[in-house]
Amino acid sequence: MTRWRLLNSLVIITFGMWKAISAYLGYSTLPTTIDWILGVMWALISYWASLLESEHPTIGKWLMQDDLKEASMESSISAVSILMTISLNSDLDIRSEPN
Protein backbone atom coordinates (compact mmCIF):
# COMPACT_ATOMS: atom_id res chain seq x y z
CA MET A 1 0.00 0.00 0.00
CA THR A 2 1.35 3.40 -0.97
CA ARG A 3 0.80 6.75 0.76
CA TRP A 4 -1.52 7.78 -2.08
CA ARG A 5 -3.73 4.71 -1.76
CA LEU A 6 -3.82 5.09 2.03
CA LEU A 7 -4.76 8.76 1.75
CA ASN A 8 -7.42 7.99 -0.85
CA SER A 9 -8.93 5.25 1.33
CA LEU A 10 -8.93 7.40 4.47
CA VAL A 11 -10.57 10.33 2.70
CA ILE A 12 -13.35 8.13 1.31
CA ILE A 13 -13.91 6.44 4.69
CA THR A 14 -13.99 9.83 6.42
CA PHE A 15 -16.54 11.20 3.93
CA GLY A 16 -18.73 8.13 4.42
CA MET A 17 -18.56 8.16 8.20
CA TRP A 18 -19.23 11.90 8.36
CA LYS A 19 -22.27 11.48 6.14
CA ALA A 20 -23.54 8.53 8.19
CA ILE A 21 -23.13 10.40 11.47
CA SER A 22 -24.82 13.49 10.02
CA ALA A 23 -27.74 11.41 8.79
CA TYR A 24 -27.99 9.71 12.18
CA LEU A 25 -28.19 13.14 13.83
CA GLY A 26 -31.09 14.07 11.59
CA TYR A 27 -29.41 16.35 9.07
CA SER A 28 -30.34 15.76 5.46
CA THR A 29 -29.72 18.69 3.09
CA LEU A 30 -26.37 20.00 4.34
CA PRO A 31 -24.54 16.63 4.42
CA THR A 32 -25.81 15.75 0.95
CA THR A 33 -24.73 19.11 -0.49
CA ILE A 34 -21.30 19.00 1.11
CA ASP A 35 -20.95 15.34 0.14
CA TRP A 36 -21.57 16.20 -3.51
CA ILE A 37 -19.19 19.17 -3.49
CA LEU A 38 -16.35 17.38 -1.70
CA GLY A 39 -17.01 14.13 -3.54
CA VAL A 40 -16.71 15.75 -6.95
CA MET A 41 -13.59 17.65 -5.89
CA TRP A 42 -11.99 14.47 -4.52
CA ALA A 43 -12.96 12.50 -7.64
CA LEU A 44 -11.15 15.06 -9.80
CA ILE A 45 -8.09 15.04 -7.54
CA SER A 46 -8.05 11.23 -7.52
CA TYR A 47 -8.42 11.05 -11.30
CA TRP A 48 -5.53 13.42 -11.97
CA ALA A 49 -3.30 11.85 -9.30
CA SER A 50 -3.95 8.34 -10.64
CA LEU A 51 -3.27 9.53 -14.17
CA LEU A 52 -0.01 11.08 -12.97
CA GLU A 53 0.84 7.83 -11.18
CA SER A 54 0.44 5.73 -14.31
CA GLU A 55 1.91 8.14 -16.87
CA HIS A 56 4.87 9.53 -14.90
CA PRO A 57 5.87 6.98 -12.25
CA THR A 58 9.06 8.84 -11.34
CA ILE A 59 7.14 11.92 -10.19
CA GLY A 60 6.02 11.73 -6.58
CA LYS A 61 7.77 8.44 -5.87
CA TRP A 62 7.48 9.01 -2.09
CA LEU A 63 3.69 9.38 -2.47
CA MET A 64 2.85 6.85 -5.16
CA GLN A 65 5.47 4.08 -5.03
CA ASP A 66 6.95 3.64 -1.56
CA ASP A 67 5.35 0.63 0.14
CA LEU A 68 3.89 1.21 3.60
CA LYS A 69 2.40 -2.15 4.58
CA GLU A 70 3.51 -2.07 8.21
CA ALA A 71 2.88 1.63 8.74
CA SER A 72 -0.50 1.45 7.03
CA MET A 73 -1.72 -1.26 9.39
CA GLU A 74 -0.76 0.81 12.43
CA SER A 75 -2.33 3.93 10.91
CA SER A 76 -5.52 2.07 10.06
CA ILE A 77 -5.89 0.76 13.59
CA SER A 78 -5.28 4.25 14.99
CA ALA A 79 -7.76 5.87 12.60
CA VAL A 80 -10.48 3.34 13.39
CA SER A 81 -9.87 3.81 17.12
CA ILE A 82 -10.11 7.59 16.84
CA LEU A 83 -13.26 7.47 14.73
CA MET A 84 -14.94 4.99 17.08
CA THR A 85 -14.06 7.19 20.06
CA ILE A 86 -15.52 10.25 18.36
CA SER A 87 -18.61 8.30 17.37
CA LEU A 88 -19.16 6.95 20.87
CA ASN A 89 -18.62 10.36 22.46
CA SER A 90 -21.12 12.02 20.15
CA ASP A 91 -23.59 9.20 20.82
CA LEU A 92 -23.21 9.70 24.57
CA ASP A 93 -23.74 13.45 24.19
CA ILE A 94 -26.99 12.85 22.33
CA ARG A 95 -28.28 10.40 24.91
CA SER A 96 -27.39 12.63 27.85
CA GLU A 97 -29.72 15.42 26.70
CA PRO A 98 -32.88 15.77 28.79
CA ASN A 99 -36.14 14.70 27.14
N, C-alpha and C positions, 0 to 999 in steps of 0.2 A: 504494500500500500504506500502510495506517495503522499506528500503533503497536500498536493492538489486534490487528490481523491478523498483524503480525510476531511479537508476543508469543505469540499462539495457535499459530502455526506452529512457533516455536522450542520451546515447551513440548512439543508433540506429538512433534517430532523428537527431543528430549532423552529423553522417555519411551521411545520406540522404540529408540533407540541404547542406552540403559541396559539395557533388557530384552534386547536382542540380545547385548550384552557379557556380561551375567550368565548368559545361557543358554550362551554360548560357554565360559565359565569353569566350567560344570557345575552351576550352581545351578538349581533348578527351583521349589521351593515358595515361597521368599521373594520372588523377583522377580514371580511370578504374583500373590501376595497383595498386595504393594505396588502392583503395576500396577493391580489392581482398585480398591484404595482410592483411589489418586491419580487414576486414570482417571475414577472416578465423581465425585470432588470437582471435577476440572477440567471435566467435562461439565456439572455444575451451574453452575459459575462462568461457563463459556462461554455456556450457555443464557441466564442472567440478563443477562449483559453484552450479548449480541446483541439480546435483547429491549429492553434499555435503549437500545441504539444505534438501533433502528428506531422505537421509540415516542417517545423524547425526544432528538432529534438535537442539541439545544443543550447537553445535559449531557455533560460530558467531551469537549468538542470537540478538545482537545489529544490525547486518546487515540484517539478514534474517527473523526475527520474530517481531521486534518492529513495531507497526503500526504508520504510519506517515500521516494520512489522511489530517489533517489541514496543516501541514508543506509542504506536497507535493503539495497542491493546490497553496500555496504562491510561492513555488519554480517554479512550472510550469508557473505561470503567469510571474514571473521574467525572466525565461529562454526565453519564447516566446518574451517578450519585448526586451530583449537584442539581440536576433537573428534578430528580425524585424528591430531594429535600425542599426545593422551591415549591413543587406541586403539593407536597404534604403540608407545608406551612400555609400556603394560600387556602387549602382546604380547611385547615383548622381555624383560620381567620373567618371564613365564611360561616362555619358552624358555631363559632363563639358569639355571633351577633344575636342580640335578643329578638324574640319573635314579635 
